[in-house]
Amino acid sequence: MPLEWFDVSMPIAEGMPIWPGDPPPAQRWLQRLADGDGVDLSQWLLSSHTGTHVDAPSHFVPGALDLEVLGLEPLVGPCRVVDLALSGLPDRDVPCERFLLKLERSRGVGPGLALELIARGARLVGVDSLSIESAEAVAAGAPTHRALLSAGVAILEGLVLEAIPPGEYVLVALPLRLQHSEAGPVRAILLKG
């Protein structure tokens, strides 16, 4: 059986959706073949939370793991895609360390669900929105971020899961190897075979 793969990353481009207050990504051309230069060469300016990205615990928790120390283990391995609009979490007897949650666009993950995921041994929780919780919840203290990150659970935000059926996959979400960063953009793919 051939291995199927699905790119679940947001394309990074000027004008893309961003979290309120984050700088928009910008590309500046330093050299252009069309202008007679020997190469095309550009420079990108973007937030560490641009598009599909991972939040390390240090994003909200002082002294917690940053992106480099977090490592790749939470970001690579078996995962379960769950459509919360169709069903809740799978039975507790189904082990899973990585949950990718399809949310209704206006809804986020509340602290109660975050605590349930922690109790189930989650190492990573991903969502198909720019943040795991609403702007109002973030402004009120970000209880979901704080609960997950305090427990050492990485948060993967900005996934593109609309066309992905619920089920079992293998996640590969590799961030840039940024030193001392609280977050980083990732290229996330799901493998099914």
Secondary structure, DSSP 8 states (H G I E B T S, - for coil): ---EEEE------TT----TTS---EEEEEE-GGGT-SS-EEEEE--TTSSSEEE-GGGTSTT---HHHH-SGGGEEEEEEEETTT-----TTS--SEEEEE--TT----HHHHHHHHHTT-SEEEESSSSSS-HHHHHTT-HHHHHHHHTT-EEEES---TT--SEEEEEEEEE---TT-SEEEEEEEEEE-
